[in-house]
Every structure is written in C-alpha cells, then in structure tokens.
C-alpha cells in the first residue's frame, strides 16, 4: 500500500533553473517547498564536470546575462552571494570571426560597439546603434513587458492599453509586424557589410530559429543587444555554483530538495472544472501539496505522462508541440590559450565562426533536411578568458556549441560522413562531426591540435540522455516559432505558468517550454512565484 505524507505547500517536479528559482523565492516568502528531481543531481541543464584533470567544464549551459538582469536575481542576490555564488566577467562581450581571418571583437559597451562596427563596416554601426536605442528606448516597455508578465493577466491588458494610447492601433500593429519579421529581411534593409551581418546572424540560433524564420529578427536583435549591454557573465568555478547556492537558499528557509525521486504521476482529484492537483506519486509514496504542484517539464511529459487524466484536446496539443533542431557540444581542454591572429579575440567570452549570414541560413536548411551541415556555425565559448580558475595555470577551455544539427539523420551535406540507415546518432557519427568541427576551428586557431589535452563531444542523443526535456537534442525544449512563443507557448489555453484553470486548478507548468521561453533567465520560475505568493 502506498504511504501518504502531507509534505509541502508547493511541490516542484524537476530541478532546472526555473524550478530552483521558483522554489527559492517561495521559500523566502514563507511557503514550504519540496523539489523532486529524477536524476542523482539537481540542476537540469546546469551541469559542471571535471572532464579532464584540473579542467571544470560546463557540459550544457554556461552564460548568465539573462539571470543577472532578472527580477528573480534582484530579489535573491544577497542570499545567493552569502551562499557562495560569484558571477565574473571581463570587459568584452562577443565577436565574430570568418574563415578568411576577418574578425571583430566587441566590448560590453554599446557606444564602443557602434564605433568598432562603423570602423570596419561603415554605416552598419550606426544602424545597430539605432536598433539598440529603439529596443531599450521606445519599444522597451512593450517588449520586456510581453516577456516578463503573465500572458493572460491584468498586467498585460494594462500594458497593451497604455501602449495603445501611446502608439495608436497602427503603432501596435506595426510593432506586431516588426516582431514577426525574419532576420534576413531586416538585415537586407539595415546592414550592408558581410562581417556585421555574420556578427548578428548566429544569435538567432540561440532560440532555435534560423535567420529566414518568422520572429528571428526580434529575437536576434534582442539577444545581441542584451549581450553587448550586459556582457556574458559566468559562475566562478563552474555553473554548478548556481545550483548549490539556490539549494542552500531553499533549505535555509525550510525547503527540501530530493534527488533520485522520479515522479510517476500528478495526483488530481475531481474531474472537469472541479479537477485539482493535490500531490504527486514517487514510487509507493504519495506526497501531498497544500497549494500547488509545479512541473518543470515538456508539454508531452506533463499532459502525456504525469497528468494521466488530462483532457483529450490538451493531450493532442501536447503531442503536436514541435521541438527544434538538435544541438551538439564539444569541450576542449587546452594546455595554453588558443592562438588567435588578433590577440584581442582571446579576451572575448563567446565568438561565432561562420562565413556569412547566407552560410548560417544554408546550414539551417541542411539540418532541416536531415543533413549534417558541411560548414556549421560554431559558438566558441572561452570561459577561462573570464574565469581562469576553471583550468590549471596557463591552460584554457574551449566550449563549442552548434545549433544546426538534424535530430534524425538522412545524410551528410559534404558527402564525407556515413550515417546509419535508421537515422540515429551513433558515437561514430558524433566523433566524425567533432573532427569536422576541430578542423574548422584549426582554420582560425593555428596550432590547435598540438594544444589539445582532451576532447569530449555530446551529440543530440547524448543531450537527451542527460536531460529528458531536451527532446531530440533540442537545447531549447521547443522551437520559438510564432505558434509557440509569447502567449502561445507552449500552446493556446495553457500559456504562462498556470495550466488552464478550468482543466486543473493548482497545477502549474514552467520551464523552457513555457512563456517566456528558453534561456537562463528563470522567467517562468519567477512568474509562478508571483502567482502563488505575490511580492
């Protein structure tokens, strides 16, 4: 017989950053919280490992500009600092390098960025400056309001009303039209030089979109501008420091975090409009919640597995939820810092390598068609440029990410890598792709092969094995296309932190699959805390 315990006010299923932040906020606000994680470690996509002796690698996520600028961090900062969390960053933000050696390094300074781009690409710096002024000026209240509020709450209605009075209907519709534009169309109008176009285009990929897809202009511009303005902070010593600090805050306020606790079902009492989530099942245990159950999972996990009595329309929508392309990460341990032709590039925390905007688009199309890209876009992270403590003295780490890979393989765009007939990722395909990436890096980092102490690659199948929310290796838990973004994420009628109230009271849905989307900003965790215990 199952044992029953009256355990908490709020139970969190999963322990990604949204769950840990939401639990920490609610614990501070006086609620008893319980965090349940199926794996043997907390953190979701926050994972630090010593892949090689003395080298501490962030295996999945690494950069924290969204979190450092979030309202959740403002509230938690003092306690997180007391718990040992330290963010570090240098004076640089991002940059780009082309295989022919042309490069551009940017500082954490928008005015300096405008000057640097104009010096290399006359006129494009001014265009980007005007773009940033609009994002952080005239459009800031509406853009960040849409991302930071409950989609169907009174606050959103109030925001839209005030913006309608300021802009008029034509102005609001214009904003909506601009928000749906593709990055390539925007770039064709505003950017003239290949280097500046290549500088911005890869940032679109960091939401799972491609430069030809709807909404990619808004996301690409917003991400780039936020990085230049706020920098690229990392956690000193490794990202698992965020997890440890949040756990300490939760436990300091009476909360509990359990690992190895696989929730098999959300307990729902009643049916129809009277349905209410009252707890969860973990093995033979029934853990009860006074106030709410909060699930940091994908839609299919929630409506297809955990809530077994979910209405058929919700199950069908969850089954139709679309995941994006696969991701891949390759971690290099080096015995010395990489040899850039321009020494300033060694100070840049995240550099993109691509031939052009057009090449980024082509690689996305290849991946969408099931092909391994011939010239993948590389996000080259240099965490030791800002945090030398992660490697032995004089050594360095490269964190390389790709976001244009097929989840199911049909071939190789270059015709050189043989893929299995069943389309599955194998270690052989993964390592062959890693070889391609290493050769691509060597074009701009001479002597790289002699510097490598160790290399560890994670393909799409490996990413899903590490975290079941990364379906098909999609690092963003669902593509941010217009039908799955803003108030439609994950889909209509369940947008925001709370599931549809007429379907199941007390059941909340958070994580990258929900509004406001992927990233390490902990937006949905903050929103659920505001819904359950407003500050």
C-alpha positions as CSV (number, residue, x, y, z in Angstrom):
1,X,0.0,0.0,0.0
2,X,1.3,3.5,-0.8
3,X,2.3,5.7,2.1
4,X,0.9,9.2,2.2
5,X,2.6,12.3,3.6
6,X,1.4,15.9,4.0
7,X,4.7,17.3,2.8
8,X,4.6,20.8,1.4
9,X,2.7,23.8,0.3
10,X,4.2,23.6,-3.1
11,X,5.9,20.6,-4.9
12,X,8.2,21.2,-7.8
13,X,8.7,18.4,-10.3
14,X,12.2,18.8,-11.8
15,X,15.1,20.9,-10.7
16,X,16.0,23.1,-13.6
17,X,16.8,26.8,-13.0
18,X,13.1,27.8,-13.2
19,X,12.2,25.2,-10.5
20,X,15.0,26.1,-8.2
21,X,14.5,29.8,-8.6
22,X,10.7,29.5,-8.1
23,X,11.3,27.3,-5.0
24,X,13.8,29.7,-3.6
25,X,11.5,32.7,-4.0
26,X,8.5,30.9,-2.5
27,X,10.6,29.5,0.4
28,X,11.8,33.1,1.2
29,X,8.2,34.3,1.0
30,X,7.1,31.8,3.7
31,X,5.9,28.7,1.8
32,X,7.1,25.2,2.5
33,X,8.5,23.8,-0.7
34,X,9.7,20.4,-1.9
35,X,11.8,20.0,-5.1
36,X,11.9,16.5,-6.6
37,X,14.5,15.5,-9.2
38,X,14.6,12.2,-11.0
39,X,18.3,12.3,-11.6
40,X,21.0,11.9,-9.0
41,X,22.0,15.6,-9.2
42,X,20.0,18.9,-9.2
43,X,20.2,21.5,-11.9
44,X,18.6,20.3,-15.1
45,X,20.7,21.8,-17.9
46,X,23.2,23.3,-15.4
47,X,25.9,20.7,-15.1
48,X,29.6,21.1,-14.4
49,X,32.1,18.2,-14.7
50,X,35.8,17.7,-14.5
51,X,36.1,16.1,-17.9
52,X,39.9,16.1,-17.7
53,X,42.1,16.5,-14.6
54,X,42.0,20.1,-13.4
55,X,39.5,21.3,-16.1
56,X,36.0,22.1,-14.9
57,X,33.7,22.2,-17.9
58,X,30.1,23.4,-18.1
59,X,28.7,20.5,-20.0
60,X,25.4,22.1,-21.0
61,X,24.5,25.8,-20.3
62,X,27.1,28.3,-19.3
63,X,26.3,32.0,-19.7
64,X,24.1,34.1,-17.4
65,X,23.3,37.5,-18.8
66,X,19.5,36.9,-18.6
67,X,19.6,35.7,-15.0
68,X,21.9,38.5,-13.7
69,X,19.4,41.0,-15.3
70,X,16.3,39.3,-14.0
71,X,13.9,40.4,-11.2
72,X,14.5,37.0,-9.6
73,X,18.2,37.7,-9.2
74,X,17.5,41.1,-7.8
75,X,15.4,39.5,-5.0
76,X,17.8,36.6,-4.4
77,X,21.1,38.3,-4.9
78,X,22.2,38.9,-1.3
79,X,21.3,35.4,-0.2
80,X,22.9,33.8,-3.2
81,X,26.1,35.8,-2.6
82,X,26.1,34.7,1.0
83,X,25.7,31.1,-0.2
84,X,28.9,31.4,-2.2
85,X,27.7,32.4,-5.7
86,X,30.0,34.6,-7.6
87,X,29.5,35.9,-11.2
88,X,32.5,37.0,-13.1
89,X,33.0,38.7,-16.5
90,X,35.6,40.7,-18.4
91,X,35.2,43.9,-20.4
92,X,34.3,42.1,-23.7
93,X,31.0,40.6,-24.7
94,X,31.0,38.9,-28.1
95,X,32.6,38.8,-31.5
96,X,32.8,37.1,-34.9
97,X,35.5,35.5,-37.0
98,X,35.3,34.4,-40.6
99,X,37.4,31.6,-42.0
100,X,39.3,34.1,-44.1
101,X,40.6,35.7,-40.9
102,X,38.4,38.8,-40.8
103,X,37.2,39.3,-37.2
104,X,35.6,41.7,-34.9
105,X,35.8,41.8,-31.1
106,X,33.2,43.8,-29.1
107,X,33.3,45.2,-25.6
108,X,30.5,45.4,-23.1
109,X,29.7,48.9,-24.3
110,X,27.1,49.8,-26.9
111,X,28.7,53.2,-27.9
112,X,32.1,51.5,-28.4
113,X,30.4,48.7,-30.3
114,X,28.9,51.2,-32.7
115,X,32.3,52.8,-33.3
116,X,34.0,49.5,-33.8
117,X,31.5,48.2,-36.3
118,X,31.4,51.5,-38.2
119,X,35.2,51.5,-38.5
120,X,35.1,48.0,-40.2
121,X,31.6,48.2,-41.8
122,X,30.8,51.9,-42.5
123,X,27.2,52.8,-41.7
124,X,26.3,49.4,-40.1
125,X,27.4,50.6,-36.6
126,X,25.0,53.5,-36.7
127,X,22.2,51.1,-37.9
128,X,22.9,48.8,-34.9
129,X,23.0,51.7,-32.5
130,X,19.6,52.9,-33.7
131,X,18.3,49.4,-33.3
132,X,19.6,49.2,-29.8
133,X,18.2,52.7,-28.9
134,X,14.8,51.6,-30.1
135,X,14.9,48.2,-28.3
136,X,15.9,49.8,-25.0
137,X,14.0,53.0,-25.5
138,X,10.7,53.4,-27.4
139,X,10.0,49.6,-27.5
140,X,11.4,48.6,-24.2
141,X,8.3,48.8,-22.1
142,X,6.2,46.7,-24.6
143,X,8.9,44.2,-25.5
144,X,10.1,43.4,-21.9
145,X,6.5,43.7,-20.6
146,X,5.4,40.9,-23.0
147,X,8.3,38.7,-22.0
148,X,8.0,39.4,-18.2
149,X,4.3,39.2,-17.4
150,X,1.7,36.5,-17.2
151,X,0.3,36.3,-20.8
152,X,-3.4,36.5,-19.8
153,X,-3.1,38.6,-16.6
154,X,-4.5,42.0,-15.9
155,X,-0.9,43.4,-16.1
156,X,-0.7,42.5,-19.8
157,X,-4.1,44.1,-20.5
158,X,-2.9,47.3,-18.7
159,X,0.3,47.3,-20.7
160,X,-1.5,46.9,-24.0
161,X,-4.0,49.6,-23.1
162,X,-1.3,52.1,-22.2
163,X,0.7,51.3,-25.4
164,X,-2.4,51.6,-27.5
165,X,-3.0,55.1,-26.0
166,X,0.6,56.0,-26.8
167,X,1.0,54.4,-30.2
168,X,-2.5,54.0,-31.5
169,X,-3.7,50.9,-33.2
170,X,-1.5,51.5,-36.2
171,X,1.6,51.7,-34.0
172,X,0.7,48.5,-32.1
173,X,0.1,46.6,-35.4
174,X,3.4,47.9,-36.7
175,X,5.2,46.6,-33.6
176,X,3.5,43.2,-34.2
177,X,4.5,43.2,-37.8
178,X,8.1,44.0,-36.9
179,X,8.1,41.3,-34.3
180,X,7.2,38.7,-36.9
181,X,9.9,39.7,-39.4
182,X,12.7,37.3,-40.3
183,X,16.3,38.4,-39.6
184,X,17.4,38.1,-43.2
185,X,14.7,40.6,-44.3
186,X,15.7,43.0,-41.5
187,X,19.4,42.6,-42.3
188,X,18.9,43.2,-46.0
189,X,17.4,46.6,-45.2
190,X,19.8,47.8,-42.5
191,X,23.1,46.0,-42.8
192,X,25.4,46.3,-45.8
193,X,28.6,44.5,-44.8
194,X,29.1,40.7,-44.7
195,X,31.0,41.0,-41.4
196,X,28.3,42.8,-39.5
197,X,25.6,40.5,-41.0
198,X,27.7,37.5,-39.9
199,X,28.1,39.1,-36.4
200,X,24.4,39.1,-35.7
201,X,23.0,36.2,-37.7
202,X,24.3,33.4,-35.3
203,X,22.5,35.0,-32.3
204,X,19.2,33.9,-34.0
205,X,20.2,30.3,-33.5
206,X,20.3,30.8,-29.7
207,X,16.5,30.5,-29.7
208,X,16.2,27.5,-32.0
209,X,15.2,29.6,-35.0
210,X,17.0,30.3,-38.3
211,X,17.5,33.7,-40.0
212,X,14.8,33.0,-42.5
213,X,12.1,32.2,-40.0
214,X,9.4,34.4,-38.5
215,X,10.3,36.2,-35.3
216,X,14.0,35.7,-35.9
217,X,14.7,39.4,-36.4
218,X,13.3,40.4,-33.0
219,X,15.0,37.5,-31.2
220,X,18.3,38.0,-32.9
221,X,18.4,41.8,-32.3
222,X,17.2,41.5,-28.7
223,X,19.7,38.8,-27.8
224,X,22.7,40.6,-29.4
225,X,21.8,43.9,-27.9
226,X,21.3,42.4,-24.4
227,X,24.7,40.7,-24.6
228,X,26.5,43.8,-25.6
229,X,24.8,45.9,-23.0
230,X,25.1,43.3,-20.1
231,X,28.1,41.2,-21.0
232,X,28.5,37.4,-20.7
233,X,28.9,36.6,-17.0
234,X,29.8,33.1,-15.9
235,X,29.8,31.5,-12.5
236,X,33.2,31.4,-10.9
237,X,34.4,27.8,-10.7
238,X,31.6,26.4,-12.7
239,X,27.8,26.8,-13.2
240,X,27.0,24.2,-10.6
241,X,27.7,27.0,-8.2
242,X,24.2,28.4,-9.1
243,X,22.6,25.1,-8.2
244,X,24.4,24.8,-4.9
245,X,23.6,28.4,-3.9
246,X,19.9,28.0,-4.8
247,X,19.7,24.8,-2.9
248,X,21.2,26.5,0.2
249,X,18.6,29.3,0.0
250,X,15.8,26.8,-0.3
251,X,17.0,24.7,2.6
252,X,17.8,27.7,4.8
253,X,14.1,28.7,4.6
254,X,12.8,25.2,5.4
255,X,12.5,23.7,2.0
256,X,13.7,20.3,0.9
257,X,15.4,19.1,-2.3
258,X,15.4,15.4,-3.1
259,X,17.3,13.7,-5.9
260,X,16.6,10.2,-7.3
261,X,12.9,10.9,-6.9
262,X,11.2,10.1,-10.2
263,X,7.6,11.4,-10.1
264,X,5.4,9.0,-11.9
265,X,2.1,10.8,-11.6
266,X,0.5,14.1,-10.5
267,X,-2.4,13.3,-8.2
268,X,-5.5,15.0,-9.5
269,X,-8.8,14.9,-7.5
270,X,-12.1,15.6,-9.2
271,X,-12.9,15.9,-12.9
272,X,-13.7,18.7,-15.4
273,X,-14.0,22.1,-13.8
274,X,-13.5,20.6,-10.3
275,X,-10.2,18.9,-11.1
276,X,-7.4,19.9,-8.7
277,X,-3.8,18.9,-8.3
278,X,-3.2,17.8,-4.7
279,X,0.2,16.0,-4.9
280,X,2.4,13.5,-6.7
281,X,3.4,9.9,-6.6
282,X,7.1,8.9,-6.2
283,X,7.3,5.1,-6.2
284,X,5.0,3.9,-3.4
285,X,4.9,7.4,-1.8
286,X,2.0,9.9,-2.2
287,X,3.4,13.3,-1.5
288,X,0.7,15.9,-0.9
289,X,0.8,19.6,-1.6
290,X,-1.5,22.2,0.1
291,X,-1.2,24.8,-2.6
292,X,0.2,23.6,-5.9
293,X,2.2,21.2,-8.0
294,X,4.7,22.9,-10.4
295,X,6.1,20.9,-13.2
296,X,9.4,21.9,-14.9
297,X,8.9,19.5,-17.9
298,X,7.9,19.5,-21.5
299,X,4.2,19.5,-22.6
300,X,4.3,15.9,-23.6
301,X,5.7,14.9,-20.1
302,X,3.0,16.9,-18.4
303,X,0.0,16.1,-20.4
304,X,1.1,12.7,-21.7
305,X,2.6,11.1,-18.6
306,X,2.2,13.0,-15.4
307,X,-1.4,14.2,-15.6
308,X,-2.9,10.9,-16.7
309,X,-6.4,12.3,-16.9
310,X,-5.6,15.4,-18.9
311,X,-8.5,16.3,-21.3
312,X,-8.0,14.8,-24.8
313,X,-7.6,18.2,-26.5
314,X,-4.7,19.0,-24.3
315,X,-3.1,15.7,-24.9
316,X,-3.4,16.2,-28.6
317,X,-1.9,19.7,-28.4
318,X,1.0,18.4,-26.3
319,X,1.6,15.6,-28.9
320,X,1.7,18.2,-31.6
321,X,4.1,20.5,-29.8
322,X,7.2,21.0,-32.1
323,X,10.8,20.6,-31.0
324,X,13.6,22.2,-32.9
325,X,16.8,21.1,-34.4
326,X,19.4,19.1,-32.4
327,X,22.3,20.7,-30.6
328,X,25.9,19.5,-30.1
329,X,28.6,20.5,-27.7
330,X,32.4,19.8,-27.9
331,X,34.6,20.6,-25.0
332,X,38.3,21.1,-25.5
333,X,40.9,21.2,-22.7
334,X,44.0,23.1,-23.9
335,X,47.5,23.3,-22.5
336,X,47.6,27.1,-23.4
337,X,45.2,29.8,-24.5
338,X,44.2,29.5,-28.2
339,X,46.3,31.4,-30.7
340,X,44.1,34.0,-32.3
341,X,45.6,36.1,-35.1
342,X,44.1,39.2,-33.3
343,X,45.1,38.9,-29.6
344,X,42.0,40.8,-28.5
345,X,39.9,37.8,-29.6
346,X,41.4,35.9,-26.7
347,X,39.5,38.2,-24.3
348,X,36.1,37.6,-25.9
349,X,33.9,35.1,-23.9
350,X,31.8,34.0,-26.9
351,X,32.9,34.2,-30.5
352,X,30.9,32.9,-33.5
353,X,32.6,31.4,-36.5
354,X,30.8,31.5,-39.9
355,X,31.4,32.6,-43.4
356,X,28.3,34.8,-43.7
357,X,24.6,35.3,-42.9
358,X,23.9,33.2,-46.0
359,X,26.0,30.3,-44.7
360,X,24.1,30.3,-41.4
361,X,20.9,30.1,-43.5
362,X,22.3,27.3,-45.6
363,X,23.4,25.3,-42.6
364,X,19.9,25.6,-41.1
365,X,18.3,24.3,-44.3
366,X,20.7,21.4,-44.4
367,X,19.9,20.4,-40.9
368,X,16.1,20.8,-41.5
369,X,16.5,18.4,-44.4
370,X,18.3,15.8,-42.2
371,X,21.8,16.6,-43.3
372,X,24.9,17.2,-41.3
373,X,26.0,20.7,-42.2
374,X,29.1,21.0,-44.2
375,X,30.0,24.3,-42.6
376,X,28.3,24.5,-39.3
377,X,28.1,27.8,-37.3
378,X,30.3,27.5,-34.3
379,X,29.6,29.3,-31.0
380,X,33.1,29.3,-29.5
381,X,33.0,29.9,-25.7
382,X,36.1,30.9,-23.8
383,X,35.1,30.6,-20.2
384,X,38.7,30.7,-19.0
385,X,39.1,34.2,-20.6
386,X,36.9,35.5,-17.7
387,X,37.4,32.7,-15.1
388,X,40.9,31.3,-15.1
389,X,40.1,29.1,-12.1
390,X,38.4,26.6,-14.3
391,X,41.7,25.2,-15.7
392,X,45.2,24.7,-14.4
393,X,47.5,27.7,-14.5
394,X,48.3,28.7,-18.1
395,X,45.7,26.3,-19.6
396,X,42.4,27.0,-21.2
397,X,39.0,25.6,-22.1
398,X,37.0,25.9,-25.3
399,X,33.2,25.3,-25.1
400,X,31.9,24.8,-28.6
401,X,28.2,24.7,-29.4
402,X,26.3,24.0,-32.6
403,X,22.6,24.5,-33.1
404,X,22.0,23.5,-36.7
405,X,22.0,19.7,-36.5
406,X,19.3,17.2,-37.5
407,X,17.7,15.1,-34.8
408,X,17.2,12.3,-37.4
409,X,20.0,11.8,-39.9
410,X,19.4,11.4,-43.6
411,X,22.9,12.1,-44.9
412,X,25.9,14.5,-44.9
413,X,25.8,17.7,-46.8
414,X,29.6,17.3,-47.5
415,X,29.2,13.7,-48.6
416,X,32.0,12.5,-46.3
417,X,30.3,11.1,-43.2
418,X,28.4,7.9,-43.5
419,X,25.1,7.9,-41.5
420,X,23.2,4.8,-40.2
421,X,20.3,3.6,-42.2
422,X,18.0,4.0,-39.2
423,X,18.9,7.7,-39.0
424,X,20.1,7.5,-35.4
425,X,23.0,9.4,-33.9
426,X,25.9,7.0,-33.1
427,X,29.2,7.6,-31.4
428,X,30.9,7.2,-34.8
429,X,28.8,10.0,-36.4
430,X,29.3,12.2,-33.3
431,X,33.1,11.9,-33.4
432,X,33.2,12.3,-37.2
433,X,31.3,15.6,-36.7
434,X,33.6,16.6,-33.9
435,X,36.5,16.0,-36.3
436,X,34.9,18.3,-38.8
437,X,34.4,21.0,-36.1
438,X,38.0,20.7,-34.9
439,X,39.3,21.1,-38.5
440,X,37.1,24.1,-38.9
441,X,38.5,25.6,-35.7
442,X,42.0,25.0,-36.8
443,X,41.4,27.3,-39.8
444,X,41.3,30.3,-37.4
445,X,43.3,28.8,-34.5
446,X,46.7,27.7,-35.8
447,X,48.4,25.1,-33.8
448,X,45.2,23.9,-32.1
449,X,45.9,20.2,-32.5
450,X,49.2,20.5,-30.5
451,X,47.4,22.3,-27.7
452,X,44.6,19.8,-27.1
453,X,44.8,17.9,-23.8
454,X,41.4,16.3,-24.2
455,X,38.2,16.5,-26.2
456,X,34.7,15.4,-25.2
457,X,31.7,15.6,-27.6
458,X,28.0,15.4,-26.8
459,X,25.6,14.9,-29.8
460,X,21.8,15.2,-29.8
461,X,21.3,11.7,-28.4
462,X,23.7,12.4,-25.6
463,X,22.0,15.7,-24.7
464,X,18.6,13.9,-24.5
465,X,20.1,11.2,-22.3
466,X,21.4,13.8,-19.9
467,X,18.1,15.6,-19.7
468,X,14.8,14.2,-21.0
469,X,13.5,17.7,-21.6
470,X,16.0,18.1,-24.5
471,X,13.9,16.0,-26.9
472,X,15.9,15.1,-29.9
473,X,18.8,17.1,-28.5
474,X,16.8,20.4,-28.9
475,X,18.6,22.6,-26.3
476,X,15.6,25.0,-26.1
477,X,12.9,22.4,-25.3
478,X,10.8,23.5,-28.3
479,X,11.2,25.9,-31.2
480,X,10.3,29.5,-30.6
481,X,8.1,29.9,-33.8
482,X,5.1,32.3,-33.6
483,X,2.7,29.5,-32.8
484,X,4.8,28.5,-29.8
485,X,6.0,31.8,-28.5
486,X,4.9,34.7,-26.2
487,X,1.4,33.9,-25.0
488,X,1.1,30.8,-27.2
489,X,3.9,29.0,-25.5
490,X,3.6,26.0,-25.2
491,X,0.2,26.4,-26.9
492,X,-3.0,28.4,-26.6
493,X,-5.1,27.9,-23.5
494,X,-2.1,26.8,-21.4
495,X,0.2,29.8,-21.9
496,X,2.0,31.2,-18.9
497,X,2.9,29.4,-15.7
498,X,-0.5,28.0,-14.9
499,X,-2.3,25.3,-16.8
500,X,-5.8,26.1,-18.0
501,X,-7.7,26.9,-14.8
502,X,-10.9,25.1,-16.0
503,X,-8.9,21.9,-16.6
504,X,-6.9,21.6,-13.4
505,X,-6.6,24.0,-10.5
506,X,-3.3,24.1,-8.6
507,X,-1.3,22.6,-11.5
508,X,1.4,24.9,-12.9
509,X,3.7,24.4,-15.9
510,X,7.1,26.1,-16.0
511,X,10.4,25.6,-17.9
512,X,11.9,26.4,-21.3
513,X,8.7,25.0,-23.0
514,X,6.6,27.7,-21.4
515,X,6.4,31.5,-21.5
516,X,8.8,33.4,-21.7
517,X,10.8,30.6,-23.3
518,X,14.3,29.2,-23.1
519,X,17.4,30.7,-21.6
520,X,18.8,31.0,-18.1
521,X,16.6,34.0,-17.1
522,X,14.4,31.9,-14.8
523,X,11.4,33.9,-16.1
524,X,8.7,31.2,-15.7
525,X,10.1,30.3,-12.2
526,X,9.7,33.9,-11.2
527,X,6.2,34.1,-12.7
528,X,4.9,31.1,-10.8
529,X,6.3,32.5,-7.6
530,X,4.4,35.7,-8.3
531,X,1.2,33.8,-9.0
532,X,1.4,31.7,-5.8
533,X,2.8,34.3,-3.3
534,X,3.0,37.8,-4.9
535,X,5.6,40.1,-3.6
